[in-house]
């Protein structure tokens, strides 16, 4: 399973959510193994795209989950999963961004926000376009 590294930026709030976000097309079984070992540090994350659901796992640390539609627009946020339960599958979710706990609170990310997920080089050119 090869993971691609991306940046995650909340265009609506004008803040970065992560500079080291791993992205991969994972099976539910592989995702369960990865989530069981996952302990994200500030700036890290996991983008589950396409989203196939979240398996039951014994997670080491809570995560914040941001559910996204096909256009990377936020339609649901869950803070401190699995402390606060979420359904294992949301039919609307095209992808889900998992971040360290408290990322949603500190960035004030909420439903309707537009996210940008891309490699660092592309992010730089997008930010230059946003600012002009």
N, C-alpha and C positions, 0 to 999 in steps of 0.2 A: 504494500500500500504506500504509494508515493504521495507525499503532502506538498502542496504548493504554498508558498508564503505570500500573503497579501496584507494590505493596509485596509482598515475599516474606518470610514469617516462618516460622521453624522452631518450631512450637508445642511439640514435644517437648523441644528444647534451650533454649527461651525466648530465641531470638536472631534478629535480622534478618539475612537473607541479601542483601537489596537493597531500596533505597528508590526506585529508578528502574529498574524492570524493564519493558521493552517487551514487549507481547503483541500478536500478530497471527496470523491464519490465513494462513500462507504456503505457496505451492506449493514443491515441491522446487527448482525453478529459481530462484525469488526468494530462497529460503533460501540457496542456493549463492552467489548474488551478495552477499547481506548478510553471510554468514559470511566471505567473502573480504575484506571491508572492515572487519569488526568488530574493535575494540580496546577492550574494556570496561575502565572504570575502577572503582575500589572503589565499591560501592553500586549499580552498574548490572548489568543482566542482560537476557536474552532468554528469554521463555517461548514455546516452540513448542507451540501447542495448536490443533488436534489435531496429534499427532506423525506425520509421514509419512516419516521417515528423515532421515539426514544425508548430503548429497551429498559427493562428492569435491571438495575445494576447496583452494586455496592460502591457508590461514589465516595471518594476520599474527602472531597471538599465541595461545598455548595457552589453552584454556578448560576449566573444570570442568563436567561434565554431571551433572545429577541427573534420573534417570528416575522418573516418577511414574505411579501407577495412576489410575483414574477418580476416586478420592477424595483425590487429592493426597498419597498416602502414598508415601514413597520405597521403591523396591524395588531400585535399583541406582545406584551412583555411579561416575563415571569422572573421575579427576583428570588434569589436563594433557593433554586431548585436543587435537590428534592425536598428541602425543608417545607416548601410550599408546593403542594402537588399540582401537577399539570397533566392534562390528558396525554396519552402516549402518541396521539396522532391528531393533527389539525388538518382537515381537508383543504383549507385555504393556503397552507404554508408551502411555498415553493422551496424555501430554505429556512434554516435557523442558525443564528449566530450565538454561540456559547462564549461567555466572557467570565472573568473572575467576579465573584460576589461583590456587590456594591457598585458595579460599573454602570448599571442603569440609573441608580440614584445619583451618582456623582456627575454623570453626563446629562441628566434630566431627559433621557430618551423616552419618548412616548409614542403611542399610536399616531400614525400620520406622518411621522418623521421620514425623510428620505435619506437612505444610506448609500454610500459608494464603497464598493469593495473591488480593489484592483491591485496590481503589482505597484511597487514604490515608484518606478519611473513614470507610469501612467498617472499615478496620483499627483505627482509634481506638476505635470502639464494640466491636469484638471483643476488643481488649486489655482494655478495661474489664470486660467479662464474664468473661474469663479470670482476672482478678485478684480477682474477688469470689466 
